[in-house]
Amino acid sequence: MQSMAKDLDFGRDTALARDFLLNFAGIHGESKYMTILQEVANRKLRAVEIDLEDLFNYKDSDDEFIRRVTENTKRYIGIFADAIDDILPEPTEAFPEDDHDVLMMTQRSQDGAENVDGTDPRQRMPAEIKRFYEVYIRASSKERPFTIREVKASDIGKLVRISGIVTRCSDVKPLMKVAVYTCEDCGFEIYQEVTARVFMPLFQCPSRRCETNKSKGSLILQLRASKFLKFQEAKMQELAEHVPKGHIPRSMTVHFRGELTRKVAPGDVVELSGIFLPIPYTGFRALRAGLVADTYLEAMSVSHFKKKYEEYELQDDEEEQIARLAEDGDIYNKLAKSLAPEIFGHEDVKKALLLLLVGAPHKKLKDGMQIRGDIHICLMGDPGVAKSQLLKYIINVAPRGVYTTGKGSSGVGLTAAVQKDPVTNEMVLEGGALVLADMGICAIDEFDKMDDSDRTAIHEVMEQQTVSIAKAGITTSLNARTAVLAAANPAWGRYDLRRTPAENINLPPALLSRFDLLWLILDKADMDSDLEMARHVVYVHQHKESPALGFTPLEPSILRAYIASARKVSPCIPRELEEYIATAYSSIRQEEFRSDTPSSYTTVRTLLSILRISAALARLRFSDTVAQSDVDEALRLMQMSKFSLYSEDRQKSGLDAISDIYSILRDEAARTNRMDISYAHALNWTSRKGYSEAQLKECLEEYAALNVWQIHPNTFDIRFIDA
């Protein structure tokens, strides 16, 4: 009697599920689930995702039904699938004729009537084999997700939501759902539903004809007629911030089936909802484990904390906000100041880091050769200039970022290691930090403290963007299209001005030339700037936020959305800029040639760096062509990266700032053979040499008083008086 009551109960629940699917209205009043089911019937969708939020909001659902769904989810997935079988609408569109599944189904339904003799349930075609869709129940997203150590034994069989980081993924393999056999003697089709990871195949035909004839008909497994599901196993680990003091992070096995496979990759921070289930050990491990069972999570939905740029779908309000920002003339400065606003100063460093996030488009030539678009930056500076903080912030903003330190990472840890797979005992490749950061950013702190042998692993990644491996019988090439952001101290801990820049930097030229920008940040004593910085730091400590910047800094999520939109643009360089860029490059080469102690190695890579940085600047403006202002800004950033050295050189040479600015302007006017110079050009030339706008204005006034040039009262344009 009791079992009958239970069956009736499930029958009532199937009716409830059917009513819910038929009558639940979406936001605009349309029947939400019937629209999805129509797509399923037309073979457009394969997954039916039922949201628990909708069950809560459904007018006719009772709390008891919702409780049963959350506490016995595995069973209720079957109940919802039965309900869908009953109400699945007829297809409204014709499918492709060569669809193997459809042909198989029509043939089965015709044969089915003859083959069944009604005795053995295994001879009836299970509903599962006819389904060409999967049902998922998605947990409510209102409550805080569990950490892995908060999931207890009382949650077995329930729907839970867990957050963590994916550390490992297996390949996608087929998992048998329904095994189909045919009998050699009587030709009957026998079906066997598989619910676990392992199953015992049938060997004897159970049909009445074989029993009557006393012939033990042998069964042949028909792989073409059986039903398989895509199956993937992943390992998930607790996030560092959820681990209590003195403990190590816990991990959990996650099983993905059907449409949820290939949704995650190692290194992704995700939130999963799924059913927490036990699984008995199999094979040799079962002998050792005894009665102990393992647990796993059967995933029902996956959501990423940070989406990749390519997958970023803008909401309506975000689109408006980005359109408004793009029209803002000062967007470049605003975006740069919004990067780590708590860190004082470093405006140009932040601009360079913004360009690193945006990057330039990758170029692929007809013959298959690739020119990288990622921008590599090295921050070389004295202790205490917030290098590591900047690195950490950039990793937070980037949708895919890996942070490592020089001493803590070996060559194989950065590229790839060959390991034994615990499941199959085969040798497999495990990607290192640079491979995990593919299409993202790899930040390497304490870069100078790495061993030389480990540092050479980075050379190939920075230019060819691949990791080539020939170890343990595995010869392959892995993609590592990553932007490298390195932070290092000079050779003696602090920059020693008595030695040459090459001695201070102490990195091999082959590596230095691969960095688009090598930023030298010197910590020099200066009364005014030290006072300002001290006030800023004290303010941040008091209020836990940065002082007013004159505008509201943009949130990291908005920054990500803006950068995702900017990365869709592929700017090209117009013909009229070719000569300008070529002249600029040759003049940089000449300047370095004349210098006694060159502070950088200018190679053809420097020219490519100028092109990359200019393209990134054009992307920020959502422009399809690179403008001259972009090239000027790229050249200015390259000059400013060595700004702290130029000020020292000038002090040694004894030239005061005013005279130096005058000689810069006079030389440029002579080079272009013009008597008029616009104020914008003058500011660009002088700021490249590390002078401020205030110094330029002071120079203009002083030499105008001497009647060397005339200044336009409104635009400040300069006209030389021909002597």
Disulfide bonds with the S-S distance in Angstrom:
none
